[in-house]
Amino acid sequence: MSVPKNRRYGCWGGNRAGLAEDKDRCVESIWHNHSPGGYGDQCSRKRGYGPNGEFCKQHDPGAIAKKKADCERRWALDRKAEDERWERQAYDRLAGNYCRGIGMSKEQLEAITLDTPTA
């Protein structure tokens, strides 16, 4: 990963040179939506994390990657549970329709279910 020697922040049409990097603050560029064209300022948090200690705790690339991995893991577990729920509902509807179609009562179905050993 190449690191630019002279980082500049806050460059825009009215200030093309921008501001020089503050060596005590995080190197991440923060984008503001309140200005017409938007421009990037240097993050105001203190350094001490990430590669070469140049990032704040919030913008540390390692912490961001870990947070993203945790989020994706939780999403996969939730998705799996939701898929299983939908499969169970579809099977229950199919089985119930079949049983009603052959004239099986609810009591007969419960008796079969209770007699069947579970794995």
ZAPA-734302 format. One record per atom (N, C-alpha, C): residue in three letters; residue number from 1; atom name; x, y, z. Coordinates in nm, 4 decimals. Layout:
BEGIN
rest ala	nr NUM	atom CA	east X	north Y	up Z
...
***
This chain:
BEGIN
rest met	nr 1	atom N	east 0.0849	north -0.1175	up 0.0000
rest met	nr 1	atom CA	east 0.0000	north 0.0000	up 0.0000
rest met	nr 1	atom C	east 0.0894	north 0.1237	up 0.0000
rest ser	nr 2	atom N	east 0.0760	north 0.2052	up -0.1014
rest ser	nr 2	atom CA	east 0.1583	north 0.3251	up -0.1098
rest ser	nr 2	atom C	east 0.0937	north 0.4383	up -0.0304
rest val	nr 3	atom N	east 0.1751	north 0.5077	up 0.0432
rest val	nr 3	atom CA	east 0.1265	north 0.6177	up 0.1263
rest val	nr 3	atom C	east 0.1718	north 0.7489	up 0.0621
rest pro	nr 4	atom N	east 0.0778	north 0.8380	up 0.0312
rest pro	nr 4	atom CA	east 0.1186	north 0.9658	up -0.0271
rest pro	nr 4	atom C	east 0.2014	north 1.0466	up 0.0725
rest lys	nr 5	atom N	east 0.3036	north 1.1137	up 0.0218
rest lys	nr 5	atom CA	east 0.3912	north 1.1913	up 0.1102
rest lys	nr 5	atom C	east 0.3205	north 1.3139	up 0.1664
rest asn	nr 6	atom N	east 0.2529	north 1.3860	up 0.0808
rest asn	nr 6	atom CA	east 0.1878	north 1.5106	up 0.1224
rest asn	nr 6	atom C	east 0.0368	north 1.4983	up 0.1079
rest arg	nr 7	atom N	east -0.0274	north 1.4510	up 0.2110
rest arg	nr 7	atom CA	east -0.1733	north 1.4417	up 0.2071
rest arg	nr 7	atom C	east -0.2324	north 1.5811	up 0.2196
rest arg	nr 8	atom N	east -0.3401	north 1.6061	up 0.1439
rest arg	nr 8	atom CA	east -0.4086	north 1.7350	up 0.1477
rest arg	nr 8	atom C	east -0.5566	north 1.7089	up 0.1749
rest tyr	nr 9	atom N	east -0.6177	north 1.7941	up 0.2531
rest tyr	nr 9	atom CA	east -0.7587	north 1.7792	up 0.2889
rest tyr	nr 9	atom C	east -0.8321	north 1.9096	up 0.2610
rest gly	nr 10	atom N	east -0.9625	north 1.8984	up 0.2356
rest gly	nr 10	atom CA	east -1.0454	north 2.0169	up 0.2167
rest gly	nr 10	atom C	east -1.0216	north 2.0888	up 0.0850
rest cys	nr 11	atom N	east -0.9752	north 2.0156	up -0.0157
rest cys	nr 11	atom CA	east -0.9531	north 2.0782	up -0.1474
rest cys	nr 11	atom C	east -1.0879	north 2.0961	up -0.2180
rest trp	nr 12	atom N	east -1.1110	north 2.2134	up -0.2696
rest trp	nr 12	atom CA	east -1.2314	north 2.2413	up -0.3483
rest trp	nr 12	atom C	east -1.2029	north 2.3615	up -0.4376
rest gly	nr 13	atom N	east -1.3014	north 2.4023	up -0.5153
rest gly	nr 13	atom CA	east -1.2815	north 2.5096	up -0.6126
rest gly	nr 13	atom C	east -1.2312	north 2.6385	up -0.5518
rest gly	nr 14	atom N	east -1.2781	north 2.6735	up -0.4334
rest gly	nr 14	atom CA	east -1.2368	north 2.7973	up -0.3683
rest gly	nr 14	atom C	east -1.1070	north 2.7845	up -0.2901
rest asn	nr 15	atom N	east -1.0619	north 2.6620	up -0.2672
rest asn	nr 15	atom CA	east -0.9370	north 2.6388	up -0.1946
rest asn	nr 15	atom C	east -0.8690	north 2.5171	up -0.2579
rest arg	nr 16	atom N	east -0.8131	north 2.5346	up -0.3751
rest arg	nr 16	atom CA	east -0.7563	north 2.4232	up -0.4502
rest arg	nr 16	atom C	east -0.6383	north 2.3570	up -0.3788
rest ala	nr 17	atom N	east -0.5638	north 2.4312	up -0.3000
rest ala	nr 17	atom CA	east -0.4482	north 2.3745	up -0.2296
rest ala	nr 17	atom C	east -0.4909	north 2.2927	up -0.1083
rest gly	nr 18	atom N	east -0.6062	north 2.3233	up -0.0501
rest gly	nr 18	atom CA	east -0.6523	north 2.2515	up 0.0677
rest gly	nr 18	atom C	east -0.5663	north 2.2768	up 0.1893
rest leu	nr 19	atom N	east -0.5735	north 2.1866	up 0.2843
rest leu	nr 19	atom CA	east -0.4968	north 2.1982	up 0.4081
rest leu	nr 19	atom C	east -0.3993	north 2.0822	up 0.4185
rest ala	nr 20	atom N	east -0.2845	north 2.1086	up 0.4761
rest ala	nr 20	atom CA	east -0.1843	north 2.0038	up 0.4964
rest ala	nr 20	atom C	east -0.2316	north 1.9078	up 0.6055
rest glu	nr 21	atom N	east -0.1778	north 1.7871	up 0.6022
rest glu	nr 21	atom CA	east -0.2127	north 1.6843	up 0.6997
rest glu	nr 21	atom C	east -0.1683	north 1.7257	up 0.8399
rest asp	nr 22	atom N	east -0.2587	north 1.7064	up 0.9371
rest asp	nr 22	atom CA	east -0.2251	north 1.7257	up 1.0788
rest asp	nr 22	atom C	east -0.1747	north 1.5905	up 1.1294
rest lys	nr 23	atom N	east -0.0498	north 1.5831	up 1.1688
rest lys	nr 23	atom CA	east 0.0142	north 1.4567	up 1.2075
rest lys	nr 23	atom C	east -0.0390	north 1.3987	up 1.3389
rest asp	nr 24	atom N	east -0.1204	north 1.4733	up 1.4121
rest asp	nr 24	atom CA	east -0.1776	north 1.4231	up 1.5372
rest asp	nr 24	atom C	east -0.3162	north 1.3619	up 1.5170
rest arg	nr 25	atom N	east -0.3742	north 1.3801	up 1.3988
rest arg	nr 25	atom CA	east -0.5109	north 1.3352	up 1.3721
rest arg	nr 25	atom C	east -0.5129	north 1.2190	up 1.2734
rest cys	nr 26	atom N	east -0.6208	north 1.1440	up 1.2756
rest cys	nr 26	atom CA	east -0.6449	north 1.0302	up 1.1858
rest cys	nr 26	atom C	east -0.6322	north 1.0755	up 1.0401
rest val	nr 27	atom N	east -0.5789	north 0.9890	up 0.9545
rest val	nr 27	atom CA	east -0.5563	north 1.0255	up 0.8142
rest val	nr 27	atom C	east -0.6810	north 1.0071	up 0.7263
rest glu	nr 28	atom N	east -0.7871	north 0.9505	up 0.7787
rest glu	nr 28	atom CA	east -0.9075	north 0.9266	up 0.6980
rest glu	nr 28	atom C	east -0.9691	north 1.0592	up 0.6525
rest ser	nr 29	atom N	east -1.0152	north 1.0591	up 0.5289
rest ser	nr 29	atom CA	east -1.0812	north 1.1773	up 0.4745
rest ser	nr 29	atom C	east -1.2317	north 1.1657	up 0.4996
rest ile	nr 30	atom N	east -1.2884	north 1.2654	up 0.5631
rest ile	nr 30	atom CA	east -1.4306	north 1.2677	up 0.5974
rest ile	nr 30	atom C	east -1.5015	north 1.3609	up 0.4996
rest trp	nr 31	atom N	east -1.6057	north 1.3094	up 0.4362
rest trp	nr 31	atom CA	east -1.6778	north 1.3876	up 0.3348
rest trp	nr 31	atom C	east -1.7999	north 1.4542	up 0.3951
rest his	nr 32	atom N	east -1.8161	north 1.5819	up 0.3657
rest his	nr 32	atom CA	east -1.9282	north 1.6605	up 0.4168
rest his	nr 32	atom C	east -2.0330	north 1.6764	up 0.3076
rest asn	nr 33	atom N	east -2.1575	north 1.6604	up 0.3445
rest asn	nr 33	atom CA	east -2.2665	north 1.6771	up 0.2486
rest asn	nr 33	atom C	east -2.3292	north 1.8154	up 0.2583
rest his	nr 34	atom N	east -2.2874	north 1.8950	up 0.3540
rest his	nr 34	atom CA	east -2.3507	north 2.0251	up 0.3738
rest his	nr 34	atom C	east -2.2989	north 2.1309	up 0.2766
rest ser	nr 35	atom N	east -2.1903	north 2.1030	up 0.2058
rest ser	nr 35	atom CA	east -2.1409	north 2.2005	up 0.1080
rest ser	nr 35	atom C	east -2.1897	north 2.1620	up -0.0312
rest pro	nr 36	atom N	east -2.2052	north 2.2566	up -0.1227
rest pro	nr 36	atom CA	east -2.2617	north 2.2280	up -0.2543
rest pro	nr 36	atom C	east -2.1914	north 2.1160	up -0.3298
rest gly	nr 37	atom N	east -2.0600	north 2.1167	up -0.3369
rest gly	nr 37	atom CA	east -1.9881	north 2.0134	up -0.4115
rest gly	nr 37	atom C	east -1.9371	north 1.9018	up -0.3236
rest gly	nr 38	atom N	east -1.9384	north 1.9214	up -0.1954
rest gly	nr 38	atom CA	east -1.8826	north 1.8243	up -0.1024
rest gly	nr 38	atom C	east -1.7310	north 1.8286	up -0.1074
rest tyr	nr 39	atom N	east -1.6666	north 1.8167	up 0.0055
rest tyr	nr 39	atom CA	east -1.5213	north 1.8141	up 0.0099
rest tyr	nr 39	atom C	east -1.4777	north 1.7317	up 0.1293
rest gly	nr 40	atom N	east -1.3559	north 1.6802	up 0.1225
rest gly	nr 40	atom CA	east -1.3065	north 1.5927	up 0.2279
rest gly	nr 40	atom C	east -1.2163	north 1.6648	up 0.3254
rest asp	nr 41	atom N	east -1.2482	north 1.6525	up 0.4524
rest asp	nr 41	atom CA	east -1.1641	north 1.7056	up 0.5596
rest asp	nr 41	atom C	east -1.0964	north 1.5892	up 0.6295
rest gln	nr 42	atom N	east -0.9908	north 1.6175	up 0.6993
rest gln	nr 42	atom CA	east -0.9232	north 1.5160	up 0.7789
rest gln	nr 42	atom C	east -1.0072	north 1.4852	up 0.9025
rest cys	nr 43	atom N	east -1.0146	north 1.3582	up 0.9372
rest cys	nr 43	atom CA	east -1.0886	north 1.3161	up 1.0572
rest cys	nr 43	atom C	east -1.0303	north 1.3877	up 1.1790
rest ser	nr 44	atom N	east -1.1167	north 1.4265	up 1.2721
rest ser	nr 44	atom CA	east -1.0724	north 1.5052	up 1.3882
rest ser	nr 44	atom C	east -1.0252	north 1.4193	up 1.5053
rest arg	nr 45	atom N	east -1.0378	north 1.2883	up 1.4959
rest arg	nr 45	atom CA	east -0.9987	north 1.2018	up 1.6082
rest arg	nr 45	atom C	east -0.8465	north 1.1795	up 1.6104
rest lys	nr 46	atom N	east -0.7953	north 1.1477	up 1.7294
rest lys	nr 46	atom CA	east -0.6503	north 1.1289	up 1.7428
rest lys	nr 46	atom C	east -0.6074	north 0.9935	up 1.6848
rest arg	nr 47	atom N	east -0.4834	north 0.9877	up 1.6421
rest arg	nr 47	atom CA	east -0.4250	north 0.8668	up 1.5836
rest arg	nr 47	atom C	east -0.3892	north 0.7653	up 1.6911
rest gly	nr 48	atom N	east -0.3453	north 0.6473	up 1.6427
rest gly	nr 48	atom CA	east -0.2946	north 0.5467	up 1.7354
rest gly	nr 48	atom C	east -0.3363	north 0.4053	up 1.7008
rest tyr	nr 49	atom N	east -0.4091	north 0.3856	up 1.5924
rest tyr	nr 49	atom CA	east -0.4573	north 0.2533	up 1.5542
rest tyr	nr 49	atom C	east -0.4218	north 0.2260	up 1.4089
rest gly	nr 50	atom N	east -0.4329	north 0.1003	up 1.3698
rest gly	nr 50	atom CA	east -0.4129	north 0.0631	up 1.2304
rest gly	nr 50	atom C	east -0.2685	north 0.0659	up 1.1856
rest pro	nr 51	atom N	east -0.2481	north 0.0538	up 1.0533
rest pro	nr 51	atom CA	east -0.1120	north 0.0524	up 0.9997
rest pro	nr 51	atom C	east -0.0366	north 0.1809	up 1.0347
rest asn	nr 52	atom N	east 0.0815	north 0.1655	up 1.0857
rest asn	nr 52	atom CA	east 0.1684	north 0.2769	up 1.1241
rest asn	nr 52	atom C	east 0.1050	north 0.3694	up 1.2280
rest gly	nr 53	atom N	east -0.0018	north 0.3266	up 1.2938
rest gly	nr 53	atom CA	east -0.0681	north 0.4088	up 1.3953
rest gly	nr 53	atom C	east -0.1263	north 0.5375	up 1.3396
rest glu	nr 54	atom N	east -0.1677	north 0.5362	up 1.2119
rest glu	nr 54	atom CA	east -0.2155	north 0.6583	up 1.1469
rest glu	nr 54	atom C	east -0.3666	north 0.6780	up 1.1545
rest phe	nr 55	atom N	east -0.4389	north 0.5810	up 1.2076
rest phe	nr 55	atom CA	east -0.5848	north 0.5886	up 1.2075
rest phe	nr 55	atom C	east -0.6396	north 0.6012	up 1.3491
rest cys	nr 56	atom N	east -0.7637	north 0.6503	up 1.3583
rest cys	nr 56	atom CA	east -0.8346	north 0.6507	up 1.4860
rest cys	nr 56	atom C	east -0.8998	north 0.5135	up 1.5023
rest lys	nr 57	atom N	east -0.9584	north 0.4899	up 1.6165
rest lys	nr 57	atom CA	east -1.0215	north 0.3611	up 1.6446
rest lys	nr 57	atom C	east -1.1359	north 0.3325	up 1.5463
rest gln	nr 58	atom N	east -1.2121	north 0.4337	up 1.5103
rest gln	nr 58	atom CA	east -1.3268	north 0.4164	up 1.4212
rest gln	nr 58	atom C	east -1.2847	north 0.3812	up 1.2783
rest his	nr 59	atom N	east -1.1769	north 0.4399	up 1.2283
rest his	nr 59	atom CA	east -1.1370	north 0.4218	up 1.0894
rest his	nr 59	atom C	east -1.0244	north 0.3202	up 1.0701
rest asp	nr 60	atom N	east -0.9845	north 0.2504	up 1.1754
rest asp	nr 60	atom CA	east -0.8814	north 0.1471	up 1.1670
rest asp	nr 60	atom C	east -0.9267	north 0.0405	up 1.0671
rest pro	nr 61	atom N	east -0.8516	north 0.0170	up 0.9584
rest pro	nr 61	atom CA	east -0.8930	north -0.0809	up 0.8578
rest pro	nr 61	atom C	east -0.9155	north -0.2207	up 0.9150
rest gly	nr 62	atom N	east -0.8351	north -0.2620	up 1.0131
rest gly	nr 62	atom CA	east -0.8536	north -0.3927	up 1.0757
rest gly	nr 62	atom C	east -0.9862	north -0.4012	up 1.1502
rest ala	nr 63	atom N	east -1.0207	north -0.2953	up 1.2226
rest ala	nr 63	atom CA	east -1.1468	north -0.2933	up 1.2972
rest ala	nr 63	atom C	east -1.2662	north -0.2910	up 1.2018
rest ile	nr 64	atom N	east -1.2524	north -0.2188	up 1.0918
rest ile	nr 64	atom CA	east -1.3599	north -0.2127	up 0.9925
rest ile	nr 64	atom C	east -1.3813	north -0.3506	up 0.9300
rest ala	nr 65	atom N	east -1.2719	north -0.4195	up 0.8966
rest ala	nr 65	atom CA	east -1.2831	north -0.5530	up 0.8373
rest ala	nr 65	atom C	east -1.3467	north -0.6510	up 0.9354
rest lys	nr 66	atom N	east -1.3084	north -0.6432	up 1.0643
rest lys	nr 66	atom CA	east -1.3663	north -0.7322	up 1.1658
rest lys	nr 66	atom C	east -1.5152	north -0.7050	up 1.1830
rest lys	nr 67	atom N	east -1.5528	north -0.5779	up 1.1876
rest lys	nr 67	atom CA	east -1.6927	north -0.5419	up 1.2034
rest lys	nr 67	atom C	east -1.7754	north -0.5904	up 1.0836
rest lys	nr 68	atom N	east -1.7197	north -0.5767	up 0.9643
rest lys	nr 68	atom CA	east -1.7893	north -0.6224	up 0.8440
rest lys	nr 68	atom C	east -1.8057	north -0.7741	up 0.8454
rest ala	nr 69	atom N	east -1.7011	north -0.8470	up 0.8858
rest ala	nr 69	atom CA	east -1.7079	north -0.9935	up 0.8922
rest ala	nr 69	atom C	east -1.8127	north -1.0384	up 0.9945
rest asp	nr 70	atom N	east -1.8173	north -0.9714	up 1.1109
rest asp	nr 70	atom CA	east -1.9177	north -1.0043	up 1.2122
rest asp	nr 70	atom C	east -2.0583	north -0.9797	up 1.1600
rest cys	nr 71	atom N	east -2.0757	north -0.8692	up 1.0909
rest cys	nr 71	atom CA	east -2.2062	north -0.8352	up 1.0341
rest cys	nr 71	atom C	east -2.2493	north -0.9395	up 0.9308
rest glu	nr 72	atom N	east -2.1570	north -0.9788	up 0.8439
rest glu	nr 72	atom CA	east -2.1891	north -1.0789	up 0.7415
rest glu	nr 72	atom C	east -2.2197	north -1.2140	up 0.8040
rest arg	nr 73	atom N	east -2.1479	north -1.2503	up 0.9116
rest arg	nr 73	atom CA	east -2.1743	north -1.3765	up 0.9805
rest arg	nr 73	atom C	east -2.3133	north -1.3769	up 1.0430
rest arg	nr 74	atom N	east -2.3479	north -1.2653	up 1.1100
rest arg	nr 74	atom CA	east -2.4823	north -1.2553	up 1.1696
rest arg	nr 74	atom C	east -2.5904	north -1.2605	up 1.0620
rest trp	nr 75	atom N	east -2.5662	north -1.1914	up 0.9500
rest trp	nr 75	atom CA	east -2.6635	north -1.1910	up 0.8415
rest trp	nr 75	atom C	east -2.6827	north -1.3322	up 0.7873
rest ala	nr 76	atom N	east -2.5733	north -1.4077	up 0.7697
rest ala	nr 76	atom CA	east -2.5827	north -1.5445	up 0.7177
rest ala	nr 76	atom C	east -2.6631	north -1.6332	up 0.8131
rest leu	nr 77	atom N	east -2.6408	north -1.6184	up 0.9439
rest leu	nr 77	atom CA	east -2.7179	north -1.6975	up 1.0413
rest leu	nr 77	atom C	east -2.8658	north -1.6608	up 1.0376
rest asp	nr 78	atom N	east -2.8951	north -1.5318	up 1.0310
rest asp	nr 78	atom CA	east -3.0348	north -1.4877	up 1.0237
rest asp	nr 78	atom C	east -3.1001	north -1.5369	up 0.8958
rest arg	nr 79	atom N	east -3.0266	north -1.5290	up 0.7856
rest arg	nr 79	atom CA	east -3.0799	north -1.5727	up 0.6556
rest arg	nr 79	atom C	east -3.1090	north -1.7221	up 0.6577
rest lys	nr 80	atom N	east -3.0184	north -1.8002	up 0.7179
rest lys	nr 80	atom CA	east -3.0378	north -1.9447	up 0.7262
rest lys	nr 80	atom C	east -3.1629	north -1.9767	up 0.8081
rest ala	nr 81	atom N	east -3.1789	north -1.9104	up 0.9219
rest ala	nr 81	atom CA	east -3.2964	north -1.9333	up 1.0064
rest ala	nr 81	atom C	east -3.4248	north -1.8954	up 0.9321
rest glu	nr 82	atom N	east -3.4204	north -1.7846	up 0.8593
rest glu	nr 82	atom CA	east -3.5385	north -1.7409	up 0.7839
rest glu	nr 82	atom C	east -3.5709	north -1.8394	up 0.6708
rest asp	nr 83	atom N	east -3.4691	north -1.8888	up 0.6023
rest asp	nr 83	atom CA	east -3.4908	north -1.9871	up 0.4955
rest asp	nr 83	atom C	east -3.5525	north -2.1149	up 0.5511
rest glu	nr 84	atom N	east -3.5023	north -2.1596	up 0.6662
rest glu	nr 84	atom CA	east -3.5572	north -2.2803	up 0.7285
rest glu	nr 84	atom C	east -3.7024	north -2.2590	up 0.7691
rest arg	nr 85	atom N	east -3.7333	north -2.1402	up 0.8202
rest arg	nr 85	atom CA	east -3.8714	north -2.1105	up 0.8590
rest arg	nr 85	atom C	east -3.9637	north -2.1150	up 0.7381
rest trp	nr 86	atom N	east -3.9191	north -2.0549	up 0.6267
rest trp	nr 86	atom CA	east -4.0012	north -2.0557	up 0.5052
rest trp	nr 86	atom C	east -4.0188	north -2.1979	up 0.4514
rest glu	nr 87	atom N	east -3.9135	north -2.2795	up 0.4548
rest glu	nr 87	atom CA	east -3.9237	north -2.4183	up 0.4101
rest glu	nr 87	atom C	east -4.0217	north -2.4967	up 0.4967
rest arg	nr 88	atom N	east -4.0142	north -2.4735	up 0.6287
rest arg	nr 88	atom CA	east -4.1066	north -2.5419	up 0.7205
rest arg	nr 88	atom C	east -4.2509	north -2.5028	up 0.6920
rest gln	nr 89	atom N	east -4.2749	north -2.3732	up 0.6699
rest gln	nr 89	atom CA	east -4.4109	north -2.3274	up 0.6392
rest gln	nr 89	atom C	east -4.4611	north -2.3865	up 0.5085
rest ala	nr 90	atom N	east -4.3753	north -2.3901	up 0.4071
rest ala	nr 90	atom CA	east -4.4152	north -2.4461	up 0.2780
rest ala	nr 90	atom C	east -4.4475	north -2.5949	up 0.2916
rest tyr	nr 91	atom N	east -4.3647	north -2.6675	up 0.3666
rest tyr	nr 91	atom CA	east -4.3896	north -2.8096	up 0.3879
rest tyr	nr 91	atom C	east -4.5194	north -2.8304	up 0.4657
rest asp	nr 92	atom N	east -4.5401	north -2.7487	up 0.5701
rest asp	nr 92	atom CA	east -4.6635	north -2.7614	up 0.6491
rest asp	nr 92	atom C	east -4.7866	north -2.7363	up 0.5629
rest arg	nr 93	atom N	east -4.7796	north -2.6348	up 0.4764
rest arg	nr 93	atom CA	east -4.8935	north -2.6082	up 0.3871
rest arg	nr 93	atom C	east -4.9165	north -2.7251	up 0.2917
rest leu	nr 94	atom N	east -4.8084	north -2.7776	up 0.2334
rest leu	nr 94	atom CA	east -4.8186	north -2.8874	up 0.1389
rest leu	nr 94	atom C	east -4.8726	north -3.0123	up 0.2082
rest ala	nr 95	atom N	east -4.8162	north -3.0454	up 0.3239
rest ala	nr 95	atom CA	east -4.8613	north -3.1639	up 0.3973
rest ala	nr 95	atom C	east -5.0067	north -3.1486	up 0.4417
rest gly	nr 96	atom N	east -5.0421	north -3.0295	up 0.4911
rest gly	nr 96	atom CA	east -5.1798	north -3.0063	up 0.5348
rest gly	nr 96	atom C	east -5.2779	north -3.0166	up 0.4192
rest asn	nr 97	atom N	east -5.2431	north -2.9596	up 0.3043
rest asn	nr 97	atom CA	east -5.3312	north -2.9689	up 0.1870
rest asn	nr 97	atom C	east -5.3464	north -3.1131	up 0.1417
rest tyr	nr 98	atom N	east -5.2360	north -3.1894	up 0.1427
rest tyr	nr 98	atom CA	east -5.2420	north -3.3298	up 0.1017
rest tyr	nr 98	atom C	east -5.3318	north -3.4091	up 0.1961
rest cys	nr 99	atom N	east -5.3117	north -3.3874	up 0.3269
rest cys	nr 99	atom CA	east -5.3905	north -3.4620	up 0.4259
rest cys	nr 99	atom C	east -5.5389	north -3.4265	up 0.4146
rest arg	nr 100	atom N	east -5.5691	north -3.2997	up 0.3948
rest arg	nr 100	atom CA	east -5.7094	north -3.2620	up 0.3779
rest arg	nr 100	atom C	east -5.7665	north -3.3214	up 0.2496
rest gly	nr 101	atom N	east -5.6823	north -3.3302	up 0.1461
rest gly	nr 101	atom CA	east -5.7263	north -3.3847	up 0.0177
rest gly	nr 101	atom C	east -5.7621	north -3.5323	up 0.0256
rest ile	nr 102	atom N	east -5.6943	north -3.6086	up 0.1102
rest ile	nr 102	atom CA	east -5.7257	north -3.7518	up 0.1215
rest ile	nr 102	atom C	east -5.8239	north -3.7791	up 0.2347
rest gly	nr 103	atom N	east -5.8720	north -3.6714	up 0.2968
rest gly	nr 103	atom CA	east -5.9757	north -3.6868	up 0.3982
rest gly	nr 103	atom C	east -5.9249	north -3.7197	up 0.5370
rest met	nr 104	atom N	east -5.8015	north -3.6924	up 0.5643
rest met	nr 104	atom CA	east -5.7451	north -3.7223	up 0.6959
rest met	nr 104	atom C	east -5.7824	north -3.6102	up 0.7929
rest ser	nr 105	atom N	east -5.8284	north -3.6488	up 0.9107
rest ser	nr 105	atom CA	east -5.8652	north -3.5490	up 1.0110
rest ser	nr 105	atom C	east -5.7410	north -3.5021	up 1.0866
rest lys	nr 106	atom N	east -5.7579	north -3.3929	up 1.1586
rest lys	nr 106	atom CA	east -5.6482	north -3.3370	up 1.2385
rest lys	nr 106	atom C	east -5.6039	north -3.4369	up 1.3449
rest glu	nr 107	atom N	east -5.7004	north -3.5080	up 1.4064
rest glu	nr 107	atom CA	east -5.6691	north -3.6052	up 1.5101
rest glu	nr 107	atom C	east -5.5868	north -3.7213	up 1.4537
rest gln	nr 108	atom N	east -5.6229	north -3.7682	up 1.3326
rest gln	nr 108	atom CA	east -5.5475	north -3.8776	up 1.2705
rest gln	nr 108	atom C	east -5.4033	north -3.8335	up 1.2407
rest leu	nr 109	atom N	east -5.3893	north -3.7128	up 1.1908
rest leu	nr 109	atom CA	east -5.2560	north -3.6607	up 1.1595
rest leu	nr 109	atom C	east -5.1714	north -3.6484	up 1.2876
rest glu	nr 110	atom N	east -5.2326	north -3.6005	up 1.3969
rest glu	nr 110	atom CA	east -5.1597	north -3.5883	up 1.5231
rest glu	nr 110	atom C	east -5.1202	north -3.7249	up 1.5768
rest ala	nr 111	atom N	east -5.2049	north -3.8247	up 1.5589
rest ala	nr 111	atom CA	east -5.1733	north -3.9594	up 1.6055
rest ala	nr 111	atom C	east -5.0542	north -4.0157	up 1.5287
rest ile	nr 112	atom N	east -5.0490	north -3.9941	up 1.3988
rest ile	nr 112	atom CA	east -4.9363	north -4.0418	up 1.3183
rest ile	nr 112	atom C	east -4.8086	north -3.9699	up 1.3611
rest thr	nr 113	atom N	east -4.8196	north -3.8392	up 1.3817
rest thr	nr 113	atom CA	east -4.7031	north -3.7585	up 1.4194
rest thr	nr 113	atom C	east -4.6479	north -3.8038	up 1.5549
rest leu	nr 114	atom N	east -4.7366	north -3.8347	up 1.6506
rest leu	nr 114	atom CA	east -4.6922	north -3.8765	up 1.7830
rest leu	nr 114	atom C	east -4.6325	north -4.0153	up 1.7819
rest asp	nr 115	atom N	east -4.6802	north -4.1040	up 1.6894
rest asp	nr 115	atom CA	east -4.6290	north -4.2418	up 1.6826
rest asp	nr 115	atom C	east -4.4961	north -4.2495	up 1.6106
rest thr	nr 116	atom N	east -4.4639	north -4.1513	up 1.5290
rest thr	nr 116	atom CA	east -4.3415	north -4.1557	up 1.4481
rest thr	nr 116	atom C	east -4.2221	north -4.1189	up 1.5355
rest pro	nr 117	atom N	east -4.1209	north -4.2094	up 1.5399
rest pro	nr 117	atom CA	east -4.0019	north -4.1765	up 1.6205
rest pro	nr 117	atom C	east -3.9218	north -4.0626	up 1.5544
rest thr	nr 118	atom N	east -3.8638	north -3.9789	up 1.6374
rest thr	nr 118	atom CA	east -3.7832	north -3.8680	up 1.5853
rest thr	nr 118	atom C	east -3.6374	north -3.9114	up 1.5765
rest ala	nr 119	atom N	east -3.5667	north -3.8526	up 1.4838
rest ala	nr 119	atom CA	east -3.4261	north -3.8894	up 1.4636
rest ala	nr 119	atom C	east -3.3374	north -3.8252	up 1.5676
***
